[in-house]
């Protein structure tokens, strides 16, 4: 199995009546870990009860906490989540918090240098310190996967542009793709043309776009692969894209074909969307059953 490092925010998703572990890089790490990959998460929590609870949860899930730093000055992050009548989520993300201040150190550099892939998002770049650490780690990473995760007002286009140019693989949802291509000067609303535009502009030949209930499109070495999605009863969308990415990368790094990878990823994402919270337990059989013709 692959050796993968995820970098970025770890937090508590706070819903109106309950809270759950969250943060896109952590959701990706947990799903990759459940698929039996060797996963490390680099992040930071506060020296508080929320931080202790989060670390204890990860230990229970057998995900290494060795690269999670502890802050004496900033608290563990919480994100307030609201779901509309269709299950779509909106987020209120506090600033600053512990993961805004991830420091560079020799241990982090070593674990990234020895990994097969390094996965990062855009939210972690909102503060200077964590962004500087990210840029330093990108210099030593072997395969750089950028999970574009636009959370207004916590991003600047120039930063997104810089990170896209450093990436070997970029993942968007369709709304993010159109927003970014428009900012770069393209007004096309054709997903394939926008993907080709991004590929040419950033010199990135591996791109994926999720399309909500309509599935996803994967672009690898100038060839497109499609999945039209699997029909499920939607509970909430929190974490579905994160598990999709984890499943996709799991397949691609473990010698799955691009078509098999996108089919598997769409099934995993759909199952998460049909469940409550970002990290439900998923059986192999449930994935197989959903993918049956």
FILO-832446 format. One record per residue: residue in three letters; x, y, z of N, C-alpha, C, O in turn. Coordinates in steps of 0.001 Angstrom, whole numbers, plus 500000, padded with zeros to 6 digits. Atoms other than C-alpha are relative to their C-alpha. Layout:
N
AlaXYZXYZXYZXYZ...
END
This chain:
293
Unk500837498796500000500000500000500000500872501255500000502067501188500287Unk499243498766500181501033503617499500500301500693501328499576500545502312Unk499606499168498865502818505899501954499607501436499672500148502027498738Unk500610498717500364500875509186502024500018500951501185499748500552502318Unk500052498948498984501163512459503956498903500988499631498834501452498493Unk501014498951500154498194514817504398500403501180500878500847500993502011Unk499586498791499293498858518399505469498842500986500089498188501278499087Unk501012498948499892496437520954506880499165499920501253499614499445502296Unk500857499782498841493511521570509168499424498718500583498985497827499856Unk500738501015499247492209519199511825499101500761500966499518501762501547Unk500960499171499277489103520313513689498777499189500411498656497998500122Unk501316500553499672485674519641515109498948500691499144498828501916499163Unk501186499494500691482675520049512812498856500062501011498455499038501563Unk501050499820498996479964521482515063498663500222499289498440501266498677Unk501339499935500566476413520780513876499047500549501073499453500672502229Unk500917499436499005473314522220515604499809499159501255499588499710502334Unk500279500841498835472924519208517906501109498998500338500948498189501253Unk498906500919499717476251517331517800501275500511499337501232501447498538Unk498745499656500649479912517573516820500716498725499558500527497656500139Unk499272501142500539482193515291514783501376500471499540501572501647499235Unk498664499717500525485852515115513751499891500458498550499073499943497787Unk500061499522501375486526517039510547501279500697499566502333500559500187Unk498863499385500682488813519100508349500335499168498780500581497968498898Unk499822500760501236489339518130504716501249499113500000501138497938499652Unk498826500885500023492949516865505068499865498822500957500331497721500663Unk500191501081499042491979514838508136498981498987499495499163497782499665Unk500969500925500591488921513385506421500651499117498941500398497914498880Unk499280500754501029491135512361503496500917498968500656500971497813500233Unk499066500898499310493702510864505877499276498817500627499738497680500526Unk500752501079499358491105508861507788499488498990498981499531497784499227Unk500500500926501019489609507405504609501156499204499384501035497997499173Unk498837500714500523493040506564503184500485498951500990500873497849500602Unk499582500927498955493919504936506491499072498787500056499525497658500243Unk500969501103499979490724502863506405500175499061498818499737497911498855Unk499720500807501186491830501623502972501382499342500081501905498834499089Unk498761500713499680495027500274504579501253500613499400502236499909499169Unk498782499306500384497476502884503338500761500431501253500193500478502345Unk499168499501498912500347504127505518499900501527499983500483502174499113Unk500380498588500068499136507644506385500535500783501200500479500319502339Unk499591499054498962500596510563508343499276501317499758499175501765498616Unk500627498687500095498742513816509064500873501019500733501199500839501906Unk499232498911499393500755516988509706499040501148500276498432501689499352Unk500922498932499632498734519578511619500352500539501381501462500342501877Unk499780499424498669498330521386514949498675500150500722497677500569500136Unk501173499806499142495834521381517813500401500836501203501587501047501458Unk499726499242498794495514523448520959500261499096501190499941497907501179Unk499779500718498745496583522417524423498743500137500845498721500857501843Unk501312499853499381492966521994525467499241498679499901499717497716499299Unk500790501237499985490242519410525978499605499567498591499604498377498277Unk500373500338501376489139519613522349501161499338499258500969498386498502Unk498829500589500626492685518885521213500272498596500499500592497704499713Unk499794501332499423493038515949523593498986499006499466499330497867499151Unk501043500882500521489721514507522437500273499628498544500053498489498132Unk499713500259501408490763514851518799501145498995499862501055498057499070Unk498862500921500064494111513118519358499599498599500451500025497604499864Unk500461501312499523492434510335521325499154499304498953499242498086498797Unk500814500578501072489960509811518489500898499406498912500650498301498430Unk499117500487501060492780509467515959500760498758500436500972497844499639Unk499325501195499491494624506995518157499058498799499967499468497683499647Unk500995501075500049491442504957518404499817499482498580499550498299498371Unk500138500369501409491265504961514606501311499498499397501385499236498197Unk498677500479500440494928503848514394500642500899498949501348500426498058Unk499331499022500863495985507035512596501072500696500835500787501234501904Unk498880499451499247499391508263513692499789501488500335499349502269499492Unk500069498602499563499433511517515702501398500585500201501537501676500755Unk498624499591499722503233511802515742500372501338499366501262502024499867Unk499672498750500691503267514776513320498989501108500283498995502138499609Unk500941498948499604500452516733514985500611500801501146500858500267502228Unk499393499112499018501905519691516867498945500504500991497746500438500720Unk500902499485498968500407521213520037500369501440500303501528501752500575Unk499800498567499779499988524954520513499632500403501417498587500008501936Unk500309499412498697500178526734523854499208501297499862498623501783500829Unk500549498649500194498825529938522307498648500037499302497883500984499486Unk501227499978500790495943528977520020499208498721500244499779497655500473Unk500853501128499640492972526694520572499706499092498814499887499462497653Unk500430500968501008491799523642518707498821500569499212497924501198499773Unk500977499388500907489666524592515728498622499364500093498479498150500238Unk501389500438500169485886524380515563499416500699498775499715501865498514Unk500690499445501160483788524921512439498505499789500177498050498661500363Unk501451500100499899480076525698512659499438499642498633499731500307497639Unk500553500492501265478149523793509980498477500105500016497813499716500977Unk501445499944500199474658524490508709499647499218498746500323499329497723Unk500466500783501144472786522141506394498678500569499501497778500841500295Unk501274499537500539470070523354504032499051498814499838499392497688500200Unk501011501050500121466929521371503209500427498864499078499867497769499132Unk499522501019500930468839519484500501501231499263500548501757498368499888Unk498842500655499409471688518461502837501333500641499643502385500162500064Unk498764499295500357474219520901501341500477500819501192499679501417501912Unk499428499378498806476590522359503922500562501382499712501080501641498625Unk499274498735499996477770525903504636500815500049501283500448499425502279Unk499020500091498930480689526613506968500339501380500563500454502356499822Unk499498498807499331481688529248509518501276499602500731501228498883501729Unk498693500480499552485418528843510196500696501089500806500983502165500282Unk499387498998499138486997530659513133501460500237499614502142499357499089Unk498614499607500252490290532504512774500441500969501085499693501881501438Unk499050501067500278492910532221514129499756498798500889498973498863501837Unk500060501205499171493278528715515537501333499272499873502231499733499169Unk498690500659499907496046526209516173500577499641498635501770499838498406Unk499437500451501275496362524873512614500443501129499071501036500871498024Unk499458498867500755497070528358511299501491500196500266502148500982499583Unk498618499772499559500477528065513000500816498702500000501555498434500947Unk499192501215500135501968524756511815501438500402499672501683501148498724Unk498592499636500180505755525023512096500727498971499152500388497788499156Unk499136500916500730508349523548509792500999499383500980501522500075501853Unk498982500644499177510628520990511451500587498822499227500063498416498190Unk499298501069500700513015518203510505499138498748499840499224498052498828Unk500840501190500056510480515480511298498990500088498860498758499111498147Unk500969499812501078507905516934508914500676499865498640500141499223497736Unk499269500097501269510471517300506145500326498548499683500164498108498545Unk499604501390500219511648513717506603498828499136499576498960498321498663Unk501139500853500323508182512165506510499457500319498609498986499419497914Unk500452499637501339507246514122503360500974499477498948500548498973497909Unk498999500483500951510524513230501615499869498504499729500142498046498619Unk500072501455500137509907509523502209498638499502499524498442498295499383Unk501358500397500372506241509537501111499849499856498491500620500418497713Unk500349500129501413504727508495497800499197501199499503499287501577498335Unk500860498884500393502279511403497808499793500943501174499801500534502335Unk500209498936499016501678514687499633498724500735499612498656501352498549Unk501311499424500294498075515929499817499793501248500853500008501229502065Unk500208498733499292497240519527500731498819500738499384498430500472498247Unk501125499211500480494370521981500398500311501474499991501453501878500210Unk499812498558500103493850525708500030499711500737501299500253501819501522Unk500362499283498774492351526594503421501211500218500897501305501251501561Unk498837499910499119495648525957505231500901501168499622501733501587500427Unk499152498908500469497247528749503178499489501376500429500053502392500024Unk500587498697499656495085531475504767500885500805500941500745502026501010Unk499140499295499059497744532334507382501467499797499620501853498728499146Unk498627499970500494501387533189506722500849498840500500501623498277499726Unk499099501009499456503013530644509044499747498622499389500681497985498902Unk500300501308500590501226527497507863500254499992498499500667498973497946Unk499747499913501435501492528698504265501495499865499714501887499175498773Unk498556500110500180505265529107504604500468498561500212501337498073499489Unk499663501402499763505488525588506048499581499137498817500323498250498397Unk500463500740501175503417524246503153500951500171498827501319499190498182Unk499104499760501127505664525882500570501329499276500186501897498751499228Unk498740500703499732508742524428502255499847498499499766500748497871499210Unk500219501432500168507253520914502266499765499638498532500139498550498092Unk500199500258501428506209521195498623501325499872499258501401499197498231Unk498686500072500636509888521639497758500618498608500107501477498256499299Unk499401501324499807510683518127499040499021498865499702499398497695499778Unk501015501031500259507444516284498145500232499335498648500702499971497704Unk499777500768501229507567513571495481498842500096499014499064500200497807Unk501185499900500856503990513732494141498999500871500741498492500478501792Unk500739498951499287501963516822495061498554500060499513498293500310498336Unk501430500062500322498154516587495172499296501173500662499265501272501889Unk500652498787499512496233519864495513498495499817499985497882499720498921Unk501453500082499843492681519552496842499464501417500157499429501953501264Unk500547498646499955491184522925495940498721499963500838497810499180500569Unk501102500068499032488751523666498748499645501428500398499961501868501503Unk500238498576499809487498527238498430498948500248501080497805499808500959Unk500880499660498884485964528532501675500059501509500208500891501990500978Unk499967498547499845485185532253501362499722500401501446498879499778502092Unk499037499114500676486541534545502656501450499584500215502337500436500202Unk498690500449499539489561532393503528500948499614498872501697498647499013Unk499038500282501054491461532445500239500206501218499124499354502102499033Unk499673498980500988493157534702497732500373499300498696501030498260498711Unk499777500671501276493341533893494048501483499819499695501874498786499150Unk498575500130500295497081534562493785500606498786500687501482498122500133Unk499518501172499276497696531886496414499546498718499311500329497783499144Unk500520501174500709495452529393494619500796499762498719501137498626498390Unk499250500095501249497281530124491386501395499424500243501846498552499501Unk498669500499499656500685529536493006499968498504500321500820497747499856Unk500084501399499591499587526225494526499650499086498820500150497964498739Unk500305500802501192498088524977491250501254499760499170501453498663498647Unk498793500135500810501388525617489487501022499055500632501875498507499933Unk499084500898499312503247523583492110499501498553500028500259497638500348Unk500622501314499839500856520620491966500259499080498808500431499530497675Unk499954501022501042501184517373490022498602499465499686498382498863498635Unk501376500482500129497471516578490494499110501035500680499397501453501802Unk500911499005499432494592519026491078498589499440500006498132498865499018Unk501403500421499900491090518220492314499130501215500325499411501957501266Unk500980498934499808488177520697492039498609499399500137498400498233499800Unk501383500250500373484440520640492300499676500936498841500468501825498528Unk500281499243501224482686522147489279499897501500500254500336502291499418Unk500107498573499707481907525483490960501382500634500166501619501746499694Unk498636499496499829485552525919491962500715500093498663501432501060498404Unk499373499993501320486702525020488456499581501231499206500424501921498633Unk500490498863500788484495527662486839500468501331500596500816502251499856Unk499537498760499365485437530340489385501462500276499666501838501411499374Unk498566499816500214489141529764488882500320500233498523501141501090498197Unk499727499779501428489097529466485089499537501390499566500180502025498730Unk500452498642500318487073532687484899501014501032500464501297501993499749Unk498994499077499486489642534446487077501259500006499139501983501000499081Unk498827500106500868492324533216484679499722500482498578500625500503497741Unk500308499420501296490483534666481685499179499144499073498918499548497940Unk500850500849500824488387531768480385498555500127500460498278500112501660Unk501416499866499656484605532153480240499192498781499543497963498839499485Unk500680501226500399483784528637479070499290499377501202499774499447502332Unk500704500770498966481221526640481042499968498514499636499180497744500186Unk499834501400500374482215523372479381501104499409500882502245499870500846Unk499049500545499028483932521232482014501269499500499318502373499785499782Unk498822500547500674486236519449479572500916501120499492502135501039499643Unk499188498890500485487387522714477985500688500729501148501830501170501016Unk499402499346498836487972524222481428501151499170500566502171499717500987Unk498928500881499528490026521198482474501223500133499100502348500248499587Unk498881499845500935492151521472479349500665501360500146501884501480500017Unk499470498655499777492547525199479988500906500016501236502007500564501196Unk499198500061498770493786524552483550501268499195499770502344499587500221Unk498840500847500270496095521785482357501082500766499240502262500701499582Unk499047499229500802497715524035479777500589501146500814501787501416500739Unk499552498820499254497909527033482113500965499629501120501887500387501420Unk499198500374498836499470525125485018501020498901499695501815498538500562Unk499124501109500380501348522386483109499770498786500904500706498080501280Unk500402501137499171499433519813485180499203499030499146498194499418498557Unk500679500932500908498388516655483337499122498990500717498689498005500119Unk500922500852499249496319515031486095499050500910500770499461501617501689Unk501010499101499435493079516813487042498706499226500193498338498398499359Unk501298500626499763489802515683488569498995501066500409499324501996501145Unk501086499083499641486485517522488854498799499183500446498323498318499711Unk501235500631499540483559516346490966498810500828499542498878502054499467Unk501175499360500605480092517114489595498744499772500834497640499736500290Unk501151500237499139477840516497492592499326498678499671499993497654499522Unk500753501235500283475108513964491868500261499463498594499877498338498275Unk499717500418501382476306513816488236501338499277499869501772498979498756Unk498780500790500056479521512018489168501268500832499975501412501790500735Unk498698499341500040483016513132488218500667499750498661500278498859497906Unk499209500131501220485482513554485385501471500022500389501892500847501200Unk498575500124499690489155512552485508500790500168498708500463499577497679Unk499140499719501152491850513819483140501411499536500328502043500056501247Unk498666500549499772495086511831482948500726499889498664500285499182497758Unk499164500084501207497772512350480298499188500240498729499271499475497768Unk500770499541501162495391514144477878498849499074499616498370499119498483Unk501156500864500255492642511521478168498988500171501121499360500298502288Unk501075499818499027489264511876479902499357498660500375499200497766499544Unk500731501150499476487524509281482088498796500535500764498886501573501419Unk501250499481499446483940509628483326499305498972500896499426497763500699Unk500990500793499274481531508323485928498798500906500217498955502045500657Unk501206499172499939477929509569485903499387500052501396498339500672501576Unk500492499944498632477446509045489655499111498815500339498594498135499453Unk500855501074499497475534506550491782498861500625500793499084501534501592Unk501179499417499368472032507288492997499848499479501436499727498276501666Unk500182500327498583471709507366496795499063501030500615498805502081500027Unk500817499030499265469454509057499321500935500905500791501635500444501692Unk499060499059499406471340512193500369499647500299501453498508500636501777Unk500150499581498600471856512776504103500691501348500214500051502315500628Unk499291498719500025474554515470504012501266499851499165501784498749498986Unk498859500022500917477449516429501754501336500138500720502382500111500071Unk498763499754499252480015516959504538500953498814499838500610497682500180Unk498973501020500117483186515019503739499894499089498797500784498268498576Unk500154500905501151481865513318500598501126500207498989501679499240498465Unk498915499716500928484412515059498388501352499549500521502224499158499745Unk498741500436499394487197514227500832500178498491499853501255498021499487Unk499914501451500169486403510510500802500139499626498527500832498667498189Unk499820500208501442486063510688497012501477500114499638502029499238498972Unk498588499797500337489591512090496755500866498886500572501749498370499887Unk499222501064499377490986509542499197499883498696499216500881498019498969Unk500222501239500748489429506655497280500665500056498626501231499068498160Unk499383499817501317490638508047493954501519499831500082502113499093499296Unk498547500065499854494225508500495137500438498602500426501469498104499975Unk499707501385499599494175505092496828500107499095498779501052498314498661Unk499987500849501198493344503441493515501170500342499086501868499448498607Unk498952499602500940495777505463491419501392499657500512502257499267499727Unk498679500300499441498722504956493791500238498507500174501378498058500298Unk499874501452499839497990501244494133499669499261498710499130498154498714Unk500030500614501336497978500555490394498606499743499444498430498894498570Unk501311500077500622494288500950489717499972500814498715500630501851498627Unk500120499237501244493378502067486178499222501284500278498455501332501240Unk500773498769499794492005505631485841498487499772500032497789500380500843Unk501446500239499999488533504289484995499561499290501272498546499657501865Unk500330500685498750488502501898487937500080500969501162499262500916502081Unk499808499046498905489760504707490155498813500947500129498329501181501237Unk501094499040499909487009507155489273498674499308500331497828499889501010Unk501208500755499639484290504483489496499979499717501505498965499929502171Unk499876500320498575485508503407492945499811501263500843499113501237501857Unk500078498754499239485860507012494132498572500545500041498118501019501083Unk501386499520500026482344507971493031499110499165500918498212499698501570Unk500784500862499110480917504975494888500256500347501458499313500446502244Unk499673499653498622482760505853498096499413501366500373498837501517501450Unk500564498674499738481752509528497855498496499961500165497944500646501026Unk501457500115499922478125508580497283499570499375501321498591499812501926Unk500352500639498735478067506301500317500163500975501157499336500993502069Unk499816498991498949479468509095502501498861501024499958498349501421501005Unk501088499027500119476847511516501152498667499433500475497764500186500840Unk501236500633499540474152508999502084500050499686501495499128499079502040Unk499806500248498578475487508859505663500079501319500749500178502379500130Unk499877498795499173475647511330508556501461500212500345502130499300500831Unk498634499665499645478972513091509001501003499644498930500675499002497932Unk498970500099501024482267513074507137500701498648499949501273498288498920Unk499159501196499931483771509771508252499252498742500446499671498086501399Unk500696501235499634481243506939508400500830498767499648501659498812498739Unk499359501268500343482495503362508410499379499462498714498157499430498570Unk500470500514501294482248501894504911500579498598499800501788498402499918Unk499532501356500263482449498185504152500335499839498524499762500512497667Unk499673500313501391484043496814501000498778499489499247498597499780498065Unk501177500564500650480810494977500293499026501087499565498416500987498500Unk500922498916500369478764498190500312500480500731498752499671501174497937Unk499443499379501204481119499668497711499745499106498786499302499580497739Unk500216500962501095480925496538495550498535499992499571498232500005498378Unk501418500053500305477127496453495804499550501230499222498762501121498282Unk500405498772500671476777500096494752500537500060498573499902500642497693Unk499378499937501329479089499627491768499473498950499036499802498978497850Unk500554501016500883477190496630490417499116500639498933498346501548499241Unk500833499448501072475568497361487024498520499750500258497677500149499454
END
